[in-house]
Amino acid sequence: MPNDTTLLLDLDGVSVVRVELLADGGRRVHLVTADEAARACPACGVFATRVKGSATTRPRDLPYGENGLEFRWHKRRWFCREPTCPRRSFTEQVPQIPARARITTRLRTWAGRRVRDAGSTVIQAARDLRLSWPTVMDAFHAQAREVAEAPLPKVRVLGTDETRRGQPRWEQDPTTGKWHLVRDRWHTGFVDALGTGGLLGQIEGRTVADVLTWLATTPLTWRKSIKYVAIDMSTTYRAAVRIALPQATVVVDHSHAVQLANKMLSMVRRRTTTEIRDRRGRATDPEWRARRRLLRNREDLTDEQSTTMWNTLLGEGKIGQQLLPAWIAKENLRNLLALARTGADRHQVGHVRWKFLTWCADSDIPEVRQLAITVDRWWPEIEAFIDTGYSNAKSEGINRVIKLVARNAFGFRNADSQRLRTRCVTTRQARGHLRTAQL
Ligand SMILES: [Zn+2]
């Protein structure tokens, strides 16, 4: 029995002398020191030879079985007889159970990793492991330091994206009755868009200066290893990358361009409704009823659906006449992107692109002309995406994690803790903590 338990305990430096079965079904395990080094004085390192007395401590370990184990460690106190040593006596300690520690090192590590890697909250881990909140928080910080202080992994494709932190706050002016945005906080996140490096960093704000501030904290050699930066259509981020990472190619996922075209179409619809009907859209307006179908891809509509929709909209007169060219602009853009993705030659792509741009430029709808200008300004970045397929989709995935962490963040009132926690959660895959996944 003692031998079996020794194996199961797997706790270095102590051995089991006796196991008591308790009335509640639990077990009390009596331990003695098995590590010779425990006799070394912690102050001078000289091995002690004279016993001063004994002491019993009750260190807690990992949860074990249904009823658990409790430890009684019977250890000795020693006299240090080294003449120059200031320490007169000491109690044995082993690395797994440091002096005065009430829990084993591995329980402390486990508690920290549950929060760091298994996505547990501090309160949850404290409750499950029957530890105090400050103990778990300390343990988490110790484990997190390992992650935070690790050098950044080499990154070929950097992903950048913004996330809103908290709810925007509005205030009403008591005299004019107008609403003002008084607080709107954003974070910029930097992720390893291709590898497993997860969230590399986060900074408050989303201006060029904010991005440059974060990049300035990274080593030059690391920045030079970045070949591509995947962003959404943010001119701020593009400007920052051009300044700080001049060697990198900016890529923009073509889906951002399609989203922009859909947004344009909805804007035209709302504006024409307001102008022509002199009110907001209603469920009975044909253009309001068609609002979702308008955003669908032409190839996903049957010919009949498409014909019916346009007959109805054009029957409305001016509203349909405004919507049709905007819709064609959107579909032309989609055709252009689809063609480019098939790997068609530059000449062919150039021709379809010219068709899209002239269609928009000839339009008298300002939103349509603006779409062409924006797409034209971003074409090199969109083309870079078509060539490489690199996108900031991972940033968006990590943003969901950030929001989840924020929502579960009882006790993470401060932004630094929250950032640290997100960094830990998103990089756990890279650390290969398969074992902690079972925690
Ligand atoms: Zn000593």
Residues whose N, C-alpha, C, O or C-beta is under 5 A from the ligand:
A	BS01	ZN	C41 A43 C44 G45 C80 E82 C85 R87
